[in-house]
Amino acid sequence: MALRALVLLATVVVAAGCSGASHQTKAGVGVARSLALTMQTPDGDDPDAAYFAEQVPERTGGRIRIVVDGDTYSSVDPDNELKLVRALRSGKVALAFLPSRAWERDGLPTFRALQAPFLITNYALLRRISLGPIGARMLRSVSRFGLIGLGLVPKELRRPLGRAPLVSPAAFRGARIRIVTSPTSVLDLRALGAVPVANLDAHETLAALEAGRLDGVESEAHSILSNSYESAAPYLVANLPLFAKAQTIVIRRDAFRRLSASERTALRAAAAATVAHADPAAQERAEIRQLCGSGLKLVDASPPARRALRATAARAYESIEGDPASRVAVAAIDRLARRLGGVSATMRACPPKAGASAAGKQRLPEGTYESTLTPADFRKGLAPENPKFPTPWRIVIRDGRWYTNEHPRFAGRYFVRGDQLTFLILTPPDHHNVREIVRWTYFRNELTLRIVSVADSGSRVIYTAHPWRRIDS
């Protein structure tokens, strides 16, 4: 189903992430050039990266096309984000969409304030930071690396997920918590009394949770859902955001200057539109609904416990504010938070199990479905093309299991809850335990799907380019 392992078009991939063409007709009339920019991102399934990729050709009249590459610096490598920062600095990569936490590992601490514990605890505050002067100052700091910051995109708040509820200082004390490799995350968890564990990929993390070698993770709803963490660690603290996450859109200054003035304006406008369009709160709500159906248990920390946790975490600020720029950012965010009221983003309780069971009784028509997908469909969806992709593409859905006619074959289990259909990928091994979620309607032998959460742009094309036609029963 997912197409992460596919190779990008050879005409697009070049050393610095750019390729272009212009020519003259036989009459000597110039034809406008076209330019493809490869945008590297560690989060290949990020819908906001896809939105930016859609906005650029729309705003440049097709003169610039963005190809999203989520494979080269994939999260299967715990050092992927650091390697991408260094590739940007060296000129190996021209354009990237990467987490703000990545920069401090290569000596740029300006974004650390976003991860200060319990400082950014609601989406209104995170949006004001991303759209306002605080975010703009942070983005300007990448100029010292020969880069231009185009946008700071708000993402889902990071929360504690545990095998047992992580709702008090006592619960955190000595708990082994997996973090995405980040010095500030290490600092935060240690301040809370936990033992931060880094350098684990998602599959290793799930195995460690199942085996009891980890007590929990700091994560977000999207990652929990994508990696099935809730199957081993079902307790998510609904009213305790630890810190924020944001993505930075950056381009090398030399690549940016080679663009025309109108193209540079269009790229900035596409980034601004992406920041404004991002809605992590809505995405979190949708994903929490899915997780509730998979056994997630939302728990609350009591007001005294939250106050105690905040007091315990305060010791992290001495190090964070040791950098002057971070100190200024923390103070500015704190003032803004006080003006906005400082309320934490709290998730609603999961619906009663009885309601979930009733919804789950709706039946999906089983059988063999096919869709005739063309290279043009993948190009339109800004997805990599595979010359070996089968035509027609087929999927068999029956008795709780599914498989396709791709090579290698994708197969796994599926779950239906009302109009929500979840595909759990079990093979091939490099996609093991990836979940893709869609909403379905069925009419006149056709299954029409709408995306909730999928692995990458290729999957998005497979699900939505055409309805799936049922060819048997």
C-alpha positions in Angstrom: 0.0 0.0 0.0 2.6 2.6 1.1 5.2 3.6 -1.5 8.0 5.0 0.6 10.5 2.6 -0.8 10.0 3.6 -4.4 12.7 5.5 -6.3 12.1 9.1 -7.4 12.0 9.9 -11.0 15.6 10.1 -12.4 14.8 13.4 -14.1 14.0 15.0 -10.7 16.8 13.7 -8.5 20.0 15.8 -8.6 22.8 16.5 -6.2 21.5 19.7 -4.7 17.8 18.8 -5.0 17.1 21.0 -8.0 16.6 20.3 -11.7 15.3 22.6 -14.4 14.8 22.9 -18.1 14.2 25.7 -20.7 14.4 25.6 -24.5 13.5 27.5 -27.6 11.1 26.5 -30.3 12.2 26.1 -34.0 11.1 29.7 -34.5 13.4 30.8 -31.8 10.7 31.7 -29.3 11.7 31.1 -25.7 9.7 28.7 -23.6 9.3 29.3 -19.9 11.6 27.0 -17.8 10.3 24.4 -15.4 12.1 23.6 -12.2 11.8 20.6 -9.9 12.9 21.1 -6.3 13.3 17.9 -4.1 12.2 18.7 -0.6 13.7 16.3 2.0 11.7 15.6 5.1 12.1 13.0 7.9 8.3 12.8 8.2 7.4 11.5 4.7 3.7 11.3 5.6 3.3 14.8 6.8 0.2 16.4 5.3 1.5 19.9 5.8 4.6 19.0 3.7 2.2 17.7 1.0 0.2 20.9 1.2 3.3 23.1 0.7 4.2 20.9 -2.3 0.8 21.6 -3.7 0.9 25.3 -3.1 4.2 25.9 -4.9 3.2 24.9 -8.4 -0.2 26.6 -7.9 1.5 29.9 -7.0 4.2 29.7 -9.7 1.9 28.7 -12.5 3.6 25.3 -12.7 7.1 26.7 -13.2 8.3 25.1 -9.9 7.4 21.7 -8.8 8.1 20.2 -5.4 9.0 16.5 -5.0 8.7 15.3 -1.4 11.4 12.8 -0.5 10.6 11.1 2.8 13.0 8.2 2.3 16.5 9.5 2.2 16.4 10.9 5.7 13.8 8.5 7.1 13.1 8.0 10.7 14.4 4.5 10.6 17.7 6.2 11.3 17.6 7.9 14.8 20.2 10.4 13.6 18.2 11.3 10.5 17.4 14.8 11.5 20.9 15.8 12.4 22.2 14.3 9.1 19.6 16.4 7.2 20.7 19.6 9.0 24.3 18.9 8.0 23.3 18.1 4.4 21.6 21.5 4.2 24.7 23.2 5.6 27.0 21.4 3.2 24.8 22.1 0.1 24.0 18.5 -0.5 20.3 19.4 0.1 18.7 22.6 -1.1 15.2 22.4 0.5 13.9 20.7 3.6 10.8 20.4 5.8 12.2 19.2 9.2 11.4 19.5 12.9 12.7 22.6 14.7 14.2 20.3 17.4 16.8 19.2 14.9 18.7 22.4 14.8 20.2 22.5 18.3 22.0 19.2 17.7 24.2 21.1 15.3 24.8 24.1 17.4 21.7 26.3 16.7 19.8 26.5 20.0 17.3 29.2 19.0 14.3 26.9 18.7 14.8 25.3 22.2 12.1 27.5 23.7 9.5 25.5 21.8 10.5 22.5 23.9 10.7 24.2 27.2 8.6 22.0 29.6 5.0 23.1 30.1 5.6 26.4 28.4 3.5 25.9 25.3 0.4 23.9 26.3 -2.3 24.9 23.8 -2.8 25.3 20.1 -3.8 29.0 20.2 -0.5 29.9 21.7 1.5 27.7 19.3 -0.3 29.3 16.3 0.4 32.8 17.5 4.1 31.9 17.9 4.2 30.3 14.4 2.5 33.3 12.7 4.1 36.1 14.7 7.4 37.8 15.5 8.6 35.1 17.9 8.6 32.5 15.1 10.0 34.9 12.6 13.0 35.6 14.9 13.6 31.9 15.3 13.5 31.4 11.5 16.0 34.2 10.9 18.6 32.3 13.0 19.1 29.7 10.3 20.8 32.4 8.2 24.1 31.8 10.0 24.1 28.4 8.2 23.6 29.9 4.7 19.9 29.2 4.8 16.6 31.0 4.6 13.7 30.1 6.9 10.4 30.2 4.9 8.0 29.0 7.6 7.5 27.6 11.1 4.6 25.1 10.9 2.7 24.2 14.1 2.3 20.5 14.8 0.7 18.3 17.4 1.7 18.9 21.1 3.9 16.2 22.6 2.3 14.3 25.5 3.3 11.4 27.8 2.1 7.9 26.9 2.7 5.1 29.3 2.3 1.5 30.2 0.9 2.9 33.4 -0.6 6.5 33.8 2.2 9.1 33.9 0.2 11.6 36.0 2.5 12.6 38.9 6.1 13.2 39.9 6.1 9.7 41.5 5.0 8.1 38.2 7.8 9.8 36.2 10.5 9.1 38.8 12.8 6.4 37.4 10.5 5.7 34.4 12.3 4.8 31.2 10.8 7.2 28.6 11.7 7.0 24.9 12.4 10.4 23.3 13.1 11.4 19.8 16.8 12.3 20.0 17.0 15.9 21.2 19.2 17.5 24.0 16.3 19.6 25.3 14.0 16.5 25.5 16.7 14.8 27.5 16.8 17.8 29.8 13.1 17.9 30.2 12.6 14.3 31.1 15.6 14.2 33.5 14.1 17.3 35.2 10.9 15.3 35.7 12.9 12.4 37.3 12.6 10.1 34.3 15.3 8.2 32.4 15.2 9.4 28.8 16.0 6.8 26.2 17.1 7.9 22.8 18.4 6.3 19.5 15.4 3.9 19.1 13.4 3.8 16.0 9.7 3.2 16.0 9.8 -0.6 15.7 12.4 -0.9 18.4 10.3 1.4 20.6 7.2 -0.8 20.2 9.2 -3.9 21.0 10.7 -2.3 24.1 7.3 -1.2 25.3 5.9 -4.7 24.8 8.8 -6.3 26.6 8.7 -3.8 29.5 12.1 -2.4 28.8 10.4 1.0 28.3 7.8 2.5 30.6 6.5 5.1 28.1 7.2 7.5 25.3 6.9 11.3 24.8 4.9 11.4 21.6 2.0 12.9 19.7 -1.3 11.3 18.5 -0.1 10.9 14.9 3.0 8.9 15.9 1.2 6.8 18.5 -1.4 5.9 15.9 1.1 5.2 13.1 3.3 3.0 15.2 0.6 1.2 17.3 2.2 2.3 20.6 -1.2 2.3 22.3 -1.3 -1.5 22.0 1.6 -1.8 24.6 1.2 1.6 26.4 -2.5 2.5 26.5 -2.4 5.4 29.0 -2.2 8.9 27.4 -2.4 11.9 29.8 -5.1 14.1 28.3 -4.4 17.3 30.2 -0.6 17.4 30.3 1.1 18.6 27.1 4.8 18.4 27.8 6.0 20.8 25.0 5.4 21.8 21.5 6.5 20.6 18.1 7.0 22.6 14.9 8.4 22.0 11.5 10.7 24.4 9.7 10.6 25.0 6.0 14.1 26.0 4.9 16.0 26.6 1.6 19.6 27.2 0.9 20.3 30.9 0.2 22.2 30.2 -3.0 19.3 28.1 -4.4 16.8 30.7 -3.4 18.8 33.5 -5.1 18.8 31.6 -8.3 15.0 31.9 -8.5 13.4 34.9 -10.1 11.9 37.6 -7.8 8.4 36.4 -8.5 9.3 32.8 -7.8 10.9 33.8 -4.5 7.7 35.7 -3.6 5.6 32.6 -4.5 7.7 30.3 -2.4 7.4 32.6 0.6 3.6 32.8 0.0 3.3 29.0 -0.2 5.1 28.7 3.1 2.9 31.3 4.7 -0.2 29.6 3.4 1.1 26.2 4.8 1.6 27.7 8.3 -1.9 29.3 8.2 -3.5 26.1 6.8 -2.0 23.7 9.4 -4.5 22.6 12.0 -2.8 20.2 14.4 -5.7 20.5 16.9 -8.2 19.0 14.4 -5.7 16.4 13.3 -5.2 15.4 16.9 -8.9 15.1 17.6 -9.4 12.9 14.6 -6.5 10.6 15.5 -7.6 10.4 19.2 -11.0 9.1 18.0 -9.2 6.3 16.1 -6.9 5.5 19.0 -9.9 5.3 21.4 -11.3 2.6 19.1 -7.9 0.8 19.4 -7.9 0.6 23.2 -6.3 4.0 24.2 -7.2 5.2 27.7 -7.2 8.9 28.3 -6.3 9.8 31.9 -6.0 13.2 33.7 -3.4 14.5 36.1 -5.0 16.1 39.1 -4.4 19.9 39.6 -2.0 19.3 42.5 0.0 16.7 40.5 0.2 19.1 37.6 1.5 21.9 39.8 4.0 19.5 41.3 5.2 18.4 37.8 5.6 22.0 36.7 7.6 22.8 39.8 9.8 19.8 39.2 10.4 20.6 35.6 11.4 24.2 36.3 15.0 23.1 36.9 15.3 22.5 33.1 15.0 26.3 32.5 18.4 27.1 33.9 20.1 25.3 31.0 17.5 26.3 28.4 17.9 30.0 29.3 21.7 29.8 29.3 21.5 30.7 25.6 20.6 34.4 25.3 18.3 33.9 22.3 16.5 31.1 24.0 16.1 33.2 27.2 14.5 36.0 25.1 12.2 33.6 23.4 11.1 31.9 26.6 10.2 35.3 28.2 8.3 36.4 25.0 6.3 33.1 24.9 5.6 33.3 28.7 4.2 36.9 28.3 2.1 35.8 25.3 0.8 32.7 27.2 -0.3 34.9 30.1 -2.2 37.3 27.7 -3.9 34.3 26.1 -4.9 32.7 29.5 -2.5 29.8 29.6 -5.1 27.1 29.4 -3.8 23.6 28.5 -5.2 21.8 25.5 -7.2 18.9 27.1 -8.5 16.1 25.0 -12.1 14.8 25.4 -12.7 11.5 27.1 -13.0 8.4 24.8 -16.6 7.5 24.0 -18.2 4.6 25.9 -17.3 1.1 24.6 -20.9 0.3 23.9 -21.1 3.0 21.3 -17.9 1.9 19.7 -19.2 -1.7 19.5 -22.5 -0.6 17.9 -20.6 1.4 15.3 -18.3 -1.5 14.6 -21.2 -3.7 13.6 -21.5 -1.9 10.2 -20.2 -4.2 7.5 -17.7 -3.4 4.8 -18.5 -5.3 1.5 -15.7 -7.9 1.3 -14.2 -9.1 -2.0 -11.7 -8.1 -4.7 -11.3 -4.5 -5.7 -9.3 -2.9 -8.4 -8.2 0.5 -9.6 -6.5 1.4 -12.8 -3.8 3.8 -11.6 -1.6 5.6 -14.2 1.7 7.4 -14.0 -0.3 10.6 -14.5 -2.3 9.9 -11.3 1.0 9.7 -9.3 2.4 12.8 -10.9 -0.8 14.7 -10.1 -0.6 13.5 -6.5 3.0 14.6 -6.2 4.0 11.0 -5.5 7.0 8.9 -6.7 6.3 6.7 -9.7 7.1 3.0 -9.9 7.5 1.6 -13.4 6.6 -1.9 -11.9 3.4 -0.7 -10.3 0.7 -3.2 -11.5 -2.1 -2.2 -13.9 -4.8 -2.7 -12.8 -3.9 -2.6 -9.1 -5.9 -5.0 -7.0 -6.6 -5.6 -3.4 -8.4 -8.5 -1.8 -10.3 -7.6 1.4 -11.8 -10.6 3.2 -12.2 -12.1 6.7 -10.3 -9.4 8.5 -7.2 -9.7 6.2 -6.1 -8.0 3.0 -3.4 -8.2 0.4 -2.5 -6.6 -2.9 -0.9 -7.7 -6.2 2.1 -5.4 -5.8 5.7 -6.7 -5.8 6.7 -7.0 -3.0 3.2 -7.8 -1.9 1.6 -5.6 0.7 -0.6 -7.5 3.2 -2.0 -7.3 6.7 -5.2 -7.0 8.7 -8.1 -4.5 8.6 -10.5 -3.1 11.1 -13.9 -1.4 10.5 -15.5 1.0 12.9 -18.6 2.6 11.4 -17.4 4.4 8.2 -13.8 4.2 9.4 -11.5 1.6 7.8 -8.0 0.9 9.2 -5.4 -1.0 7.3 -2.6 -2.5 9.4 0.4 -3.4 7.3 2.2 -6.5 8.3 4.3 -7.1 5.2 6.7 -6.1 3.7 9.0 -5.9 6.8 10.0 -2.3 6.3 6.4 -1.3 6.7 5.5 -3.6 9.5 2.8 -2.2 11.9 2.2 0.9 9.8 -1.5 1.9 10.0 -3.4 3.7 7.3 -6.9 5.1 8.1 -9.6 6.1 5.6 -13.4 6.7 5.7 -15.4 4.7 3.2 -18.7 4.8 1.4 -20.0 2.0 -1.0 -22.4 2.5 -3.9 -23.0 0.5 -7.0 -20.0 -1.8 -6.6 -17.6 1.1 -5.9 -15.7 1.9 -2.7 -15.0 5.6 -2.3 -12.3 6.5 0.2 -11.4 9.7 2.1 -8.1 10.1 3.9 -7.8 10.3 7.6 -4.1 9.3 8.1 -1.9 7.5 5.6 1.8 6.8 5.3 2.8 8.8 2.3 1.7 10.6 -0.9 1.8 7.3 -2.9 -0.8 5.8 -0.5 -2.9 8.9 -0.9 -3.0 8.4 -4.6 -3.9 4.7 -4.3 -6.8 5.4 -2.0 -8.3 8.5 -3.6 -7.3 8.9 -7.3 -10.3 6.7 -8.4 -13.0 4.7 -6.6 -12.1 1.1 -6.0 -14.4 -1.1 -8.2 -15.5 -4.4 -6.8 -15.0 -7.2 -9.3 -16.3 -10.1 -7.3 -18.3 -10.9 -4.2 
